Amino acid sequence: MTNEELSTMVETSDEWIQQRSGIRERHIAAEGETTSMLATKAAEAALADAGLTAAEIDLIVLATSTPDYTFPSAATQVQANLGMHHGAAFDLQAVCSGFVFAVATADKFLTSGSHKRALVIGAETFSRILDWKDRTTCVLFGDGAGAIVLEAQESEGGLQARGVITSQLRSDGAHRTKLYVDGGPSSTQTVGHLRMEGREVFRHAVGMVTDVIKAAFAAAEVTAADIDWFVPHQANRRIIDASAEKLGIAPEKVVKTVDRHGNTSAASIPLALDIACRDGRIRQGDLVMIEAMGGGFTWGAALIRW
């Protein structure tokens, strides 16, 4: 769905949307196409890329705020779609930070020795919770899904070892009314619509993002100059640019896909990773920083040796 198409639905324009967010287009799930369907396609693509089958996966962590049902989890629907009858599968809800939280969670399972290989998925159908008459929100979000495979391997650890080097996660529930959905099973018995105080979110975003990235730098004893790629949550070009500048990350190291996807919440980082891997930018051995901030507020970062 292009900005031009949106301008026929609400009072807006391509120039207005691009100036404020950097978004040119976004994708909308088809009627009857659910989050678990998108997630399954992403999972299948990740498995094919890794040269693995579903039988070799024993953990699925799916980050989403828009599951098919209140229960069962979308992760179990992906598990069923993949023909899996083993292992564990569950959803994780941290809104736009969901994929970072899911990567950190799966990493803990794998490093503990309890599981061997994990599918980590971010998938959303945010179009289902948008108020399409509210031009301040409906122009920003889209649908999508992305996935990666994490595998536990013996290593000596340290900065050169492949995998998650450090993860930094934060949340502060005092900010709920700045970005939330005005519905839910226990409160209104409805799905509700997304509501956002855009200026307030922007005001907090850059500071929160830089906080966790600096913490990750300190934990790994690296600097902005050491990372090869910065793959942030794709919410707003201005937030991405301001965060990179504040951290001293060179513009050429920043992966930006917000123009073609919009804000896909938990799906945005894996979608960006997919594009940067397919076009040859991210290669094995690269040091990659991912980060996100979302409703709650939640925010987090993870440093990964690809």
C-alpha positions in Angstrom: 0.0 0.0 0.0 1.7 3.2 -1.2 1.4 6.6 0.3 -0.7 7.7 -2.7 -3.2 4.9 -2.0 -3.4 6.1 1.6 -4.1 9.6 0.6 -7.4 8.5 -0.9 -8.4 7.0 2.5 -7.4 9.8 4.9 -6.3 13.4 4.6 -2.6 13.0 4.0 0.0 13.0 1.2 3.1 11.2 0.1 5.2 14.3 1.0 3.7 14.6 4.5 4.3 10.9 5.3 7.8 10.8 3.9 8.8 14.0 5.7 7.7 12.8 9.1 8.6 9.1 8.9 10.6 8.2 5.7 7.9 5.7 4.7 7.0 5.3 1.1 4.9 2.1 1.2 3.9 -0.7 3.5 2.4 -4.2 3.0 -1.0 -5.3 4.2 -2.0 -8.9 4.8 -4.7 -10.3 2.6 -8.1 -11.0 3.9 -8.0 -14.2 5.9 -4.2 -14.1 6.0 -3.1 -14.4 9.7 0.0 -13.6 11.7 0.8 -17.4 12.0 0.5 -17.8 8.2 3.1 -15.0 7.7 5.2 -16.4 10.4 5.1 -19.9 8.9 6.4 -18.6 5.5 9.2 -16.7 7.2 10.1 -19.8 9.3 10.2 -22.0 6.1 12.4 -19.5 4.4 14.8 -19.4 7.4 15.0 -23.2 7.6 15.7 -23.4 3.9 18.4 -20.8 4.2 20.0 -22.7 7.1 19.7 -26.0 5.3 17.6 -27.5 8.1 14.3 -29.2 8.5 11.6 -28.6 11.1 12.5 -31.9 12.7 15.9 -30.4 13.7 14.3 -27.5 15.6 13.3 -27.9 19.2 12.3 -24.4 20.2 10.1 -21.7 18.6 9.9 -18.2 20.1 7.5 -16.0 18.2 7.4 -12.3 19.0 4.1 -10.7 18.2 1.5 -8.3 19.5 -1.1 -9.4 17.0 -1.6 -13.2 17.4 -4.3 -15.1 15.6 -6.1 -15.9 18.8 -6.1 -14.9 22.5 -4.9 -18.5 22.8 -3.4 -20.9 21.6 -0.2 -19.0 20.8 0.7 -18.2 17.2 3.9 -20.1 17.8 2.0 -23.3 18.3 0.2 -22.7 15.0 3.5 -22.3 13.3 4.7 -25.5 15.0 1.6 -27.3 13.6 2.0 -25.8 10.1 5.6 -27.1 10.1 4.5 -30.6 11.0 6.3 -30.5 14.4 5.0 -32.6 17.3 8.1 -32.0 19.5 9.9 -29.3 21.3 8.5 -26.1 22.8 6.7 -23.2 21.1 5.5 -20.0 22.7 4.7 -16.3 21.9 6.6 -13.4 23.4 4.9 -10.0 23.7 7.2 -6.9 24.0 5.6 -5.0 21.1 8.2 -3.4 18.7 11.0 -4.7 21.0 9.7 -8.2 20.7 12.3 -9.6 18.3 15.2 -8.4 20.4 13.5 -9.9 23.5 12.9 -13.1 21.6 16.5 -13.4 20.5 17.7 -12.8 24.0 15.2 -15.4 25.4 16.2 -18.1 22.8 19.8 -17.4 23.5 19.3 -18.2 27.2 17.6 -21.5 26.3 20.4 -22.5 24.0 23.3 -21.5 26.2 21.7 -23.3 29.2 22.0 -26.6 27.2 18.3 -27.3 27.4 17.7 -26.9 23.7 19.8 -27.2 20.5 18.2 -25.1 17.7 15.6 -22.3 17.8 13.4 -20.6 15.3 13.1 -17.0 16.4 10.3 -15.2 14.6 8.9 -11.7 14.5 5.5 -11.5 12.9 2.7 -9.0 12.9 -0.6 -8.0 11.2 -0.8 -4.5 12.7 -3.3 -3.5 10.0 -5.9 -5.4 12.0 -5.5 -3.1 15.1 -5.3 0.2 13.2 -7.9 2.9 13.2 -7.9 3.7 9.5 -9.5 7.0 10.1 -6.6 8.2 12.3 -4.0 9.6 9.9 -1.4 10.0 12.7 -1.1 6.2 13.2 -2.5 4.3 10.1 0.1 5.8 7.8 3.0 4.4 9.9 2.4 0.7 10.3 2.4 -2.4 8.1 2.3 -6.2 8.2 5.1 -8.7 7.8 7.2 -11.5 9.2 10.8 -12.5 9.4 12.8 -15.3 11.1 16.3 -16.5 12.0 17.7 -19.8 13.2 19.9 -19.9 16.2 22.0 -23.0 17.0 24.0 -24.0 20.1 27.6 -24.8 19.3 30.6 -25.4 21.4 33.0 -22.4 21.5 35.5 -20.6 23.6 33.2 -17.6 23.8 34.4 -14.0 23.6 33.9 -11.4 21.0 35.0 -13.5 18.1 32.6 -16.4 18.7 29.5 -16.5 16.5 26.2 -15.9 18.2 24.7 -13.5 20.7 27.5 -11.7 22.5 25.4 -9.6 24.9 21.8 -8.5 25.2 20.4 -5.6 27.1 16.6 -5.4 27.9 14.6 -2.8 29.6 11.0 -1.9 30.3 9.0 0.8 32.2 5.3 0.4 32.5 4.7 4.0 33.6 4.6 5.0 29.9 1.6 2.9 28.9 -0.7 5.6 27.7 2.0 7.0 25.2 1.7 3.9 23.0 -1.0 1.3 23.6 -4.0 -0.5 22.2 -7.3 0.5 23.8 -8.8 -2.9 24.1 -8.1 -6.5 25.3 -9.8 -9.6 26.7 -9.7 -8.6 30.4 -10.4 -4.9 30.0 -12.9 -4.3 27.1 -13.4 -7.8 25.7 -12.5 -6.3 22.3 -9.4 -6.2 20.2 -9.2 -2.4 20.3 -7.1 0.1 18.2 -3.6 1.3 18.4 -3.2 4.8 20.1 -0.1 6.8 20.2 1.3 10.1 21.4 3.8 10.5 18.6 5.8 13.4 20.0 6.2 11.7 23.4 7.3 8.4 21.8 9.8 10.3 19.7 11.1 12.2 22.7 11.8 9.1 24.7 12.9 6.8 21.8 16.4 8.2 21.0 17.5 8.4 24.7 16.2 4.9 25.5 17.8 3.4 22.3 21.2 4.9 23.0 21.0 3.8 26.6 20.8 0.1 25.8 23.3 0.3 22.9 25.9 2.0 25.2 25.2 -0.7 27.8 25.9 -3.4 25.1 29.0 -1.6 24.0 30.3 -1.6 27.6 29.4 -5.2 28.2 31.2 -6.4 25.1 34.0 -3.8 25.5 33.6 -2.4 21.9 32.8 0.9 20.4 30.6 2.2 17.6 33.7 1.9 15.3 33.9 -1.8 15.9 30.5 -2.8 14.7 30.0 -3.7 11.0 26.2 -3.1 10.8 23.5 -1.3 12.8 20.1 -2.9 12.2 17.6 -0.8 14.2 13.8 -1.2 14.6 12.3 0.4 11.5 9.8 2.8 13.0 10.8 6.2 11.8 13.8 7.4 9.7 14.3 10.4 11.9 14.6 8.3 15.1 17.0 5.9 13.3 19.2 8.8 12.0 19.2 10.6 15.3 20.1 7.5 17.3 23.0 6.6 14.9 24.3 10.2 15.0 24.2 10.3 18.8 26.0 7.0 19.1 28.6 7.9 16.5 27.6 5.1 14.1 28.6 5.9 10.5 25.6 6.4 8.2 26.9 3.7 5.8 26.7 1.1 8.5 23.0 1.7 9.1 20.5 -0.7 7.5 17.2 1.1 6.7 14.2 -0.5 5.2 11.5 1.7 6.8 10.8 3.3 3.4 9.5 0.0 1.9 8.0 -1.7 5.0 6.8 1.0 7.4 6.7 0.0 11.0 6.1 -3.7 11.2 6.7 -3.9 15.0 8.4 -7.1 16.0 8.9 -8.1 12.3 10.9 -5.0 11.4 14.4 -6.1 12.5 14.2 -9.6 10.9 12.8 -8.1 7.7 15.8 -5.7 7.6 18.2 -8.5 8.4 16.8 -10.5 5.5 17.3 -7.7 3.0 20.8 -6.9 4.2 21.8 -10.6 4.1 20.3 -11.1 0.6 22.0 -8.1 -0.9 25.4 -9.1 0.5 25.9 -6.5 3.1 25.8 -8.7 6.2 28.2 -11.6 6.0 29.4 -14.4 8.2 31.7 -13.0 10.9 30.2 -9.5 10.8 29.5 -7.7 14.1 25.8 -6.7 14.0 23.9 -4.5 16.5 20.1 -4.8 16.7 17.9 -2.6 18.8 14.3 -1.6 19.3 11.9 0.4 21.4 8.2 -0.3 21.7 5.0 0.2 23.7 5.1 -0.4 27.4 7.7 1.1 27.1 10.0 -1.7 26.3 13.5 -1.3 24.7 16.5 -3.5 24.1 19.6 -4.2 22.1 21.6 -7.3 21.2 25.1 -7.5 19.8 25.5 -10.5 17.5 28.5 -12.1 15.7 26.9 -13.2 12.5 
